[in-house]
Amino acid sequence: MNNKKVVVLGGGVLGTQIGLMCAYYGYDTTFWLRSESSVGRTQPKIERYSALMLEDLAQAKALVGTPMGAFVYPRGLIKDWKAATAESLDELYAAGKKNLEENVHIELDKAAAVKDAYLVIESMSEDPKAKIDVYTQFKDLLDEDTILVTNSSTLLPSMFAEYTGRPEKYLSLHFANTIWKNNTAEVMGHPTTSPEIYNEVVKFAASIGMVPLQLHKEQPGYILNSMLVPFLSAAQGLWANGVADPETIDLTWQLATSAPAGPFKILDIVGLETAYNINQMKPASQQEGTTEYKIGKLLKEKIDKGETGVNAGKGFYDYTKK
């Protein structure tokens, strides 16, 4: 049982999943949220993702001994599939359920949230000003030995190192969505990250069921999003320029590649607010008439209507329909 304290700053889609994976693997996990209204938005996510994790773990029993089991089991929840039995998965389910119930806490007070933290994971929106504001608020509250990582999907740690108060103990640790199944953890330092701290974060990622993917230098978008963001941008461009509707674009991709989901279903999972923030960082998004400008305008219309993706019940698709 690991009783080290991990703190997640933020309760968004990925932040919630990251915290729950930490709790599942025995870390004492605290979510720091800005306000009571944030609690109201985050608590349902905690309940939803906890239930999904346990459901996938329960369903994995039926995969034991099947040819497809090794390809579709929840990789982040079961570290050794080859040794898995129905009995061992029952034990894992019971332990995981207990950990998810007992190890998750929510805190609004900044100092109380990060007190005695082993590792703090910043998982705020992809907005440089917002991240700098959070780092500035917390830098004098962190214990001397606390490691600070960012889950930013596109921004470089060197952009923020000077604001953290601990540049040598600061780096990026980026997760993919649905991390209990897609268990990647991209580890990326900046020029002054301590090699010892980098290696410690690699070990931490492995300890919560992730496969640490080590980057040797800074790269905007890391490995995954260097490939994924252009793909999603291309799909949004087809939509924004009226070439085809989202359903047709998704169907084209799925039929031609045998992919389980198309780009707009992926955008619903990621969240339209994240997609909007990434798009708006492109200079062309401010120039009327450009594809990026059109994408931003259309995404903002959906966001203003509350159609922000799966967690809202509607994005490009309606998830309230049975």
C-alpha positions as CSV (number, residue, x, y, z in Angstrom):
1,M,0.0,0.0,0.0
2,N,1.4,3.4,-1.0
3,N,0.5,6.2,1.3
4,K,2.4,9.0,-0.4
5,K,0.3,12.1,-1.0
6,V,-0.4,13.2,-4.6
7,V,-2.2,16.4,-5.4
8,V,-4.0,17.2,-8.6
9,L,-4.6,20.9,-9.3
10,G,-7.9,20.9,-11.3
11,G,-10.8,18.6,-11.7
12,G,-11.2,18.4,-15.5
13,V,-11.6,15.3,-17.6
14,L,-8.0,14.2,-17.5
15,G,-7.2,15.6,-14.1
16,T,-10.0,13.5,-12.6
17,Q,-8.8,10.4,-14.3
18,I,-5.2,11.0,-13.3
19,G,-6.2,11.5,-9.6
20,L,-8.3,8.3,-9.7
21,M,-5.5,6.2,-11.1
22,C,-3.2,7.5,-8.3
23,A,-5.9,6.6,-5.7
24,Y,-6.5,3.2,-7.3
25,Y,-2.8,2.4,-6.8
26,G,-2.8,3.4,-3.2
27,Y,-1.7,7.0,-3.2
28,D,-3.4,9.4,-0.8
29,T,-4.9,11.7,-3.5
30,T,-6.3,15.2,-3.1
31,F,-8.0,17.3,-5.8
32,W,-7.5,21.0,-5.3
33,L,-10.4,22.9,-6.7
34,R,-11.0,26.7,-6.9
35,S,-14.6,26.9,-5.5
36,E,-17.7,25.1,-4.3
37,S,-19.0,25.3,-7.9
38,S,-15.9,23.5,-9.1
39,V,-16.7,20.7,-6.6
40,G,-20.2,20.4,-8.0
41,R,-18.7,19.9,-11.5
42,T,-15.9,17.5,-10.4
43,Q,-17.7,15.2,-8.0
44,P,-19.9,13.7,-10.8
45,K,-16.7,13.1,-12.8
46,I,-15.1,11.3,-9.9
47,E,-18.2,9.1,-9.6
48,R,-18.5,8.5,-13.3
49,Y,-14.8,7.6,-13.9
50,S,-14.6,5.5,-10.8
51,A,-17.6,3.5,-12.0
52,L,-16.2,3.1,-15.5
53,M,-12.8,1.9,-14.2
54,L,-14.4,-0.7,-11.9
55,E,-16.8,-1.8,-14.7
56,D,-13.9,-2.4,-17.1
57,L,-12.1,-4.3,-14.4
58,A,-15.1,-6.5,-13.7
59,Q,-15.7,-7.2,-17.4
60,A,-12.0,-8.2,-17.8
61,K,-12.8,-11.5,-16.0
62,A,-14.7,-12.6,-19.1
63,L,-11.5,-12.0,-21.2
64,V,-9.3,-14.3,-19.2
65,G,-8.1,-17.1,-21.5
66,T,-9.6,-15.6,-24.6
67,P,-7.5,-14.8,-27.7
68,M,-8.6,-11.1,-27.7
69,G,-8.1,-10.6,-24.0
70,A,-4.5,-9.4,-24.3
71,F,-5.6,-6.8,-26.8
72,V,-8.6,-5.2,-25.0
73,Y,-8.0,-5.6,-21.3
74,P,-7.7,-2.3,-19.3
75,R,-4.0,-2.1,-19.3
76,G,-3.7,0.6,-16.7
77,L,-5.6,-1.4,-14.1
78,I,-4.0,-4.8,-14.5
79,K,-0.2,-4.8,-14.5
80,D,0.3,-8.5,-15.4
81,W,-2.3,-9.8,-17.8
82,K,-0.5,-13.1,-18.4
83,A,-0.8,-14.0,-14.7
84,A,-4.5,-12.8,-14.4
85,T,-7.1,-15.3,-13.2
86,A,-10.8,-14.8,-12.3
87,E,-9.8,-15.0,-8.7
88,S,-7.0,-12.5,-8.9
89,L,-9.2,-10.1,-10.7
90,D,-11.8,-10.4,-8.0
91,E,-9.2,-9.5,-5.4
92,L,-8.0,-6.6,-7.6
93,Y,-11.5,-5.3,-8.0
94,A,-12.1,-5.4,-4.2
95,A,-8.8,-3.6,-3.5
96,G,-9.4,-1.0,-6.3
97,K,-12.9,-0.3,-5.1
98,K,-11.7,0.2,-1.5
99,N,-8.8,2.5,-2.7
100,L,-11.1,4.6,-4.8
101,E,-13.5,5.1,-1.9
102,E,-10.9,5.8,0.8
103,N,-8.0,7.6,-1.0
104,V,-9.8,10.4,-2.8
105,H,-10.2,13.9,-1.1
106,I,-11.3,17.3,-2.3
107,E,-9.8,20.5,-0.9
108,L,-10.4,24.2,-1.5
109,D,-7.7,25.6,0.7
110,K,-4.5,25.8,-1.2
111,A,-2.0,25.4,1.7
112,A,-3.9,22.4,3.1
113,A,-4.2,20.8,-0.3
114,V,-0.4,20.6,-1.0
115,K,0.9,20.2,2.6
116,D,3.2,17.2,2.8
117,A,2.7,16.4,-0.9
118,Y,5.1,14.0,-2.6
119,L,4.0,15.1,-6.1
120,V,1.7,17.8,-7.4
121,I,0.1,17.4,-10.8
122,E,-1.0,20.6,-12.5
123,S,-3.9,19.8,-14.8
124,M,-5.5,23.2,-15.5
125,S,-6.8,24.4,-18.9
126,E,-4.4,25.0,-21.9
127,D,-4.1,28.7,-21.1
128,P,-0.5,30.0,-20.4
129,K,-1.8,32.8,-18.2
130,A,-4.0,30.5,-16.1
131,K,-1.1,28.1,-15.6
132,I,1.3,31.0,-14.6
133,D,-1.3,32.3,-12.2
134,V,-1.6,28.8,-10.5
135,Y,2.1,28.3,-10.3
136,T,2.5,31.8,-8.7
137,Q,-0.2,31.0,-6.1
138,F,1.4,27.7,-5.1
139,K,5.1,28.2,-5.4
140,D,5.6,29.3,-1.8
141,L,3.2,26.7,-0.4
142,L,4.9,23.6,-1.7
143,D,7.3,21.7,0.6
144,E,10.9,21.8,-0.4
145,D,11.0,18.2,-1.7
146,T,7.7,18.3,-3.5
147,I,7.9,17.4,-7.2
148,L,5.7,19.5,-9.6
149,V,4.6,18.2,-13.0
150,T,2.3,19.6,-15.6
151,N,-0.2,17.6,-17.7
152,S,-0.2,20.2,-20.4
153,S,-0.9,18.6,-23.8
154,T,0.8,21.2,-26.0
155,L,2.8,23.7,-23.9
156,L,6.5,23.3,-23.0
157,P,7.7,23.2,-19.4
158,S,10.4,25.7,-20.1
159,M,7.6,28.3,-20.7
160,F,6.7,28.0,-17.0
161,A,9.8,26.8,-15.1
162,E,10.7,30.2,-13.8
163,Y,7.3,30.7,-12.3
164,T,7.3,27.5,-10.3
165,G,9.9,28.4,-7.7
166,R,11.5,24.9,-8.3
167,P,12.6,24.6,-11.9
168,E,14.9,21.7,-11.2
169,K,11.9,19.7,-9.7
170,Y,9.5,20.6,-12.5
171,L,8.7,18.8,-15.8
172,S,5.9,17.5,-17.9
173,L,3.9,14.3,-17.4
174,H,1.3,14.0,-20.1
175,F,-1.4,11.3,-20.1
176,A,-3.8,10.2,-22.8
177,N,-7.6,10.2,-22.3
178,T,-9.2,7.1,-20.8
179,I,-5.9,6.4,-19.1
180,W,-6.9,3.3,-17.3
181,K,-7.0,1.7,-20.8
182,N,-4.8,4.0,-22.9
183,N,-2.0,3.9,-20.3
184,T,0.6,6.2,-21.8
185,A,2.6,8.7,-19.8
186,E,4.9,11.0,-21.7
187,V,7.7,12.3,-19.6
188,M,9.4,15.5,-20.8
189,G,11.9,17.6,-18.9
190,H,13.2,21.1,-19.8
191,P,16.9,22.2,-19.8
192,T,17.2,22.6,-16.1
193,T,15.1,19.6,-14.9
194,S,17.2,17.5,-12.5
195,P,18.0,14.1,-14.0
196,E,17.2,12.5,-10.6
197,I,13.7,14.1,-10.5
198,Y,13.1,13.1,-14.1
199,N,13.9,9.5,-13.2
200,E,11.7,9.7,-10.1
201,V,8.7,10.8,-12.3
202,V,9.4,7.9,-14.7
203,K,9.1,5.6,-11.7
204,F,6.0,7.3,-10.4
205,A,4.3,6.9,-13.8
206,A,5.1,3.2,-13.8
207,S,3.8,2.9,-10.3
208,I,0.3,4.0,-11.3
209,G,0.0,1.5,-14.2
210,M,1.3,3.7,-17.0
211,V,3.9,3.0,-19.6
212,P,6.5,5.8,-19.2
213,L,7.4,7.2,-22.7
214,Q,10.6,9.2,-22.3
215,L,11.2,12.2,-24.5
216,H,14.9,13.2,-24.9
217,K,14.1,16.9,-25.7
218,E,11.2,19.4,-25.5
219,Q,8.7,19.0,-28.3
220,P,5.4,21.0,-28.5
221,G,2.7,18.4,-28.5
222,Y,5.1,15.8,-27.2
223,I,4.8,12.5,-29.2
224,L,1.1,11.8,-29.1
225,N,-0.3,15.3,-29.8
226,S,2.4,16.0,-32.4
227,M,0.5,13.4,-34.4
228,L,-3.1,13.8,-32.9
229,V,-3.5,17.6,-33.0
230,P,-2.8,17.9,-36.8
231,F,-5.2,15.1,-37.4
232,L,-8.0,16.7,-35.4
233,S,-7.3,20.1,-36.9
234,A,-7.6,18.7,-40.4
235,A,-11.0,17.2,-39.5
236,Q,-12.2,20.4,-38.0
237,G,-11.0,22.3,-41.1
238,L,-13.2,20.0,-43.3
239,W,-16.2,20.8,-41.0
240,A,-15.5,24.5,-40.7
241,N,-15.1,24.9,-44.5
242,G,-18.3,23.1,-45.2
243,V,-16.7,20.1,-46.9
244,A,-18.6,17.5,-44.9
245,D,-20.5,17.2,-41.6
246,P,-18.9,15.7,-38.5
247,E,-20.7,12.4,-38.8
248,T,-19.6,11.9,-42.4
249,I,-16.0,12.8,-41.6
250,D,-16.0,10.3,-38.7
251,L,-17.6,7.6,-40.8
252,T,-15.0,8.1,-43.6
253,W,-12.1,7.7,-41.1
254,Q,-13.6,4.7,-39.4
255,L,-14.4,2.8,-42.6
256,A,-11.1,3.6,-44.3
257,T,-8.9,2.8,-41.3
258,S,-10.9,0.4,-39.1
259,A,-10.5,2.9,-36.3
260,P,-13.0,2.5,-33.4
261,A,-13.7,6.3,-33.4
262,G,-13.5,9.2,-35.7
263,P,-12.0,12.6,-35.0
264,F,-15.2,14.3,-33.8
265,K,-15.9,11.5,-31.4
266,I,-12.3,11.9,-30.1
267,L,-13.0,15.7,-29.7
268,D,-16.1,14.9,-27.6
269,I,-13.9,12.7,-25.3
270,V,-11.1,15.3,-25.1
271,G,-13.6,18.1,-24.5
272,L,-14.5,21.0,-26.9
273,E,-13.1,23.6,-24.5
274,T,-9.6,22.0,-24.7
275,A,-9.9,21.9,-28.5
276,Y,-11.0,25.5,-28.5
277,N,-8.1,26.6,-26.3
278,I,-5.6,24.8,-28.6
279,N,-7.1,26.3,-31.7
280,Q,-7.1,29.9,-30.3
281,M,-3.3,29.7,-29.6
282,K,-2.7,29.7,-33.3
283,P,-2.2,33.2,-34.6
284,A,-4.4,32.5,-37.7
285,S,-7.3,32.0,-35.3
286,Q,-7.5,35.8,-34.9
287,Q,-7.6,36.5,-38.6
288,E,-11.1,36.7,-40.0
289,G,-11.7,34.4,-42.9
290,T,-9.0,31.8,-42.0
291,T,-9.9,28.2,-41.4
292,E,-8.7,28.5,-37.8
293,Y,-10.9,31.5,-37.3
294,K,-13.9,29.6,-38.6
295,I,-13.1,26.6,-36.3
296,G,-12.8,28.9,-33.3
297,K,-16.2,30.5,-34.1
298,L,-18.0,27.2,-34.5
299,L,-16.5,25.6,-31.4
300,K,-17.3,28.7,-29.3
301,E,-21.0,28.5,-30.5
302,K,-21.2,24.9,-29.2
303,I,-19.4,25.7,-26.0
304,D,-21.8,28.6,-25.3
305,K,-24.7,26.2,-25.7
306,G,-23.1,23.9,-23.2
307,E,-22.3,21.3,-25.8
308,T,-18.7,20.6,-24.5
309,G,-18.5,16.9,-25.0
310,V,-19.2,13.6,-23.4
311,N,-19.2,14.9,-19.8
312,A,-21.8,17.5,-20.7
313,G,-24.0,14.8,-22.3
314,K,-23.6,16.5,-25.7
315,G,-20.9,17.6,-28.0
316,F,-20.8,16.7,-31.7
317,Y,-23.0,13.7,-30.6
318,D,-25.8,13.4,-28.1
319,Y,-24.9,11.1,-25.3
320,T,-28.3,11.4,-23.5
321,K,-29.9,9.2,-26.1
322,K,-30.2,5.5,-25.2
